[in-house]
């Protein structure tokens, strides 16, 4: 009996030592889950017209008032943004950590053109400032390249479109220009000045609002039916996601791509009529399958003013072709 007690006590002591003394093994720590699927993002707002930087934790970092409506904003490799809007038509918004942002602009009044509905940098100088800008003209139905340097910018190239453009982007896989129109998405070869790839009604394109190309040659389209669709290089539909099937009267639907641990995600913004009235909301989608990673209910607590566009802050990424 005493022997059994000694064995039992020894077993208990061994068990306590096992839990109290950590084993000497090599183990990789588990990566902590992100506090939010949302990146730091620039919100283009109206009423009042302003730009606001919201951190991934939901903090308002700063707000920058504008002297006119904002139409578009695009992330830059430097961590700054190129913005179409305000009296300057196109300007470069410089972000300084912990301080008020500031702008540098070019005198586009000499170009005798209407304010672009969209603008994206095509070339940069050694300091990361744009030197050439691709702009979409919604009045003359064209895209054009203009200088973004000096006091007298010139239009260097232009291309006539068959429809009114919604947005213009640069394809990181080819360097060509991706133009979104209401019922088609076209990839324009700059060197050949012709359309070399397109999505149209046969691919289900209708009321298109914005599109972006990823480095793996997939194209993502947001439309004013509250849908985000993904297509491969052969125009095949990969997936389609309805952002909020219960909402209606969609407008200002836009999208941008950003990376998290080498995975591409989609930041989508839009305004729709819901049971609570008209709301501006933002979502994050997985680019592989269209799954909504961050729902609209979470993003709706982040801002109150109407949002025209939400743009992620990115830096040093392959999503922008340099």
Protein Blocks (a to p, Z undefined) as FASTA:
>chain_A
ZZmmmmmmmmmmmmmmmmmpccdddddddddddfbfbdcdddddehiaddddddfkopaf
bacddfbdcfbdcddfkopacdeedjkopacddddehiacddddddfklnopacdfbdcd
fbdcfkopafbdcdddfklopaddddfedjbdcdfbdcddfbdcfbdcddfknopacddd
fkbccdddfklopafbdcdfknopahiabdcddfkopacdddfeopacdddfkopafbdc
dfblmbghiehiacddddeehiacdddddddddfkbpcdddddddfklopafbdfklmmm
mpmbdcfbdcdddehiakbcZZ
